[in-house]
């Protein structure tokens, strides 16, 4: 039995050795980069409407909650009647900050608007100020994200 297995293995080796010696290695893998044709144009479907968004952050102390802060964009300055405006939605970004987004309504597109912050329950101990810019700001006529407009919210602590 042992001789039969040895003989079988030897004959198998003879049959395979010419095939293995003639084996050709596979070609190396090449990366092919396809470029889209230059005449392709992308169009938004008619039913899709994208409005500009004003974004920014509010730096604050841990004692002030993001829920207490209101950021508005209006055609009139703070204290005026907020005609044609929009209110931001705020999201906490840790103990010391919030981020906000205002989706701009169509009536504000292409106009100068006042961007201002206040508190739901105003107090003489609370203040919120823009960082490095002053209202009004110019909004784009169509799609896009306006640059970031940041605020600092402070609380005066009386000892």
N, C-alpha and C positions, 0 to 999 in steps of 0.2 A: 504494500500500500504506500509506503514511504517512497519507493522508487517511482510509482505512478505520479505522485504529487510533484516530485522533483522534476520528472520528465515533462509534466504539464507546465510547470513554471518556466523551465528552460525553453520550451517551444514558444510560449507566450512572449518571453523576452526577445526571442529572435524575430517574431512577427512584428512586435511593437518598436524595436530599436530603429529600423529605417524610418518609420513614421515620425518618431520623436526627433531624430536627427535632422529631419527636413522641416520641422516646425518653424514657422516664421513668427517672430514676436509681433504683437499688436502695435499698430501705430500709436504714437503718443497722443494723448487727448489735447485737442486744441480748442481754445475758446473763440467762438464766433460772435462778433458783435454786429447786431442788425441795427440799421438806422431806418427810422420811418421815412417814407417818401416825403419830400419837402412840400408837396401840394396838399397834404392832409390838413384839414381844418376841423377844430373841435368846436361844437356849438352846444350851448345850454338848451335843454328842452324848454318849450314855451311855458310850461306850467311851473317851472322852478324859478323862484324869486329869491335872490340873496341880497340882503341889505348890509350896509357897512356896520361895523361893530366898533364901539369905543371900548378900549380895555385899559386896565390900570391896576394899581395896588394901593392899599391903605396901610401905612405903618402905624401901629397903635401900641398902647400899653396893655398888659394882660387884664387890667381892670375894666377895659372897654370891650364890649362884645360886638361882633360884626352885625348882630341883629339890631343893635342900637343905631347903626350908621345908615344914612340915606344919601345916595349919589344921584343927582339929576342932571339932565341936559335939557335946557329950555331956550326959547327964543328971547326970553327976558332975563335980566340979571337977577341974582338972588334977592329975595324980598319982594320981587314983582310977582304978578300973577303968572303961574307956570303954564302959559298957552303953548300948545304944540310941543310938548315935552315928552320925555321918556325917563323912566326910573331904572336904575341898575339893579341887577341881582348880584348879591355879594356871597362869596364863599370863603370860609376861614382857611388860612394858610399857616396854621400854627398859632401859638399864644400871642405873637406880636404882629400879626398881619392878616389882611383879607385881600382877595382879588375881586375885581368887579368887571362886569360886562354890561354894556348898554346896546341893545339892538336899536339902531336908528330908524325911526318911522319915516315913511316917504316924504312927509311935509317938511322934514328937516334937511333933506338931501341938498347939497350944494349951497347951504346957508351957513352963516356964522351963528354959533350957539354958545350959550353960557353953560359951562360945566361946573357944578358946585356941589359941595357936601354939607350935610347938616345932621342933626340927630333926631330920632323919633320923639324923644322927650328932651327938648332943649334945656340947657342949664348954663348959668354963667361960669361954671367950673369946667365946661367942655368946649373944645374948639377943634375945628378941622380946617386945614389950609392946603392949597395946592403946593406942589414941590416944583420950583423952577419954571413955572409957566403961569400965565394969567389969562382969564377969559377975556373976550370970546375966542373960540377956536373955529377954524373953517373946516367944514365937513366935505368929503368928496361927493361928486355928483352921482356916483354909481357904486359898483362893487368894491369891496376892500375892507381892510382893518386899519383904523386910524392908529397913529402912534400911541404909545402908552402915556396916560396922564395920571400921575401919582399924587396921593394926598398923605398928610400926616395928621392923625387925630391925637389930641393931647387932653389930659385931665389935670387940672390944677388941684394939688393936694394941699389942704390947709392943716397946719400942725397946731 
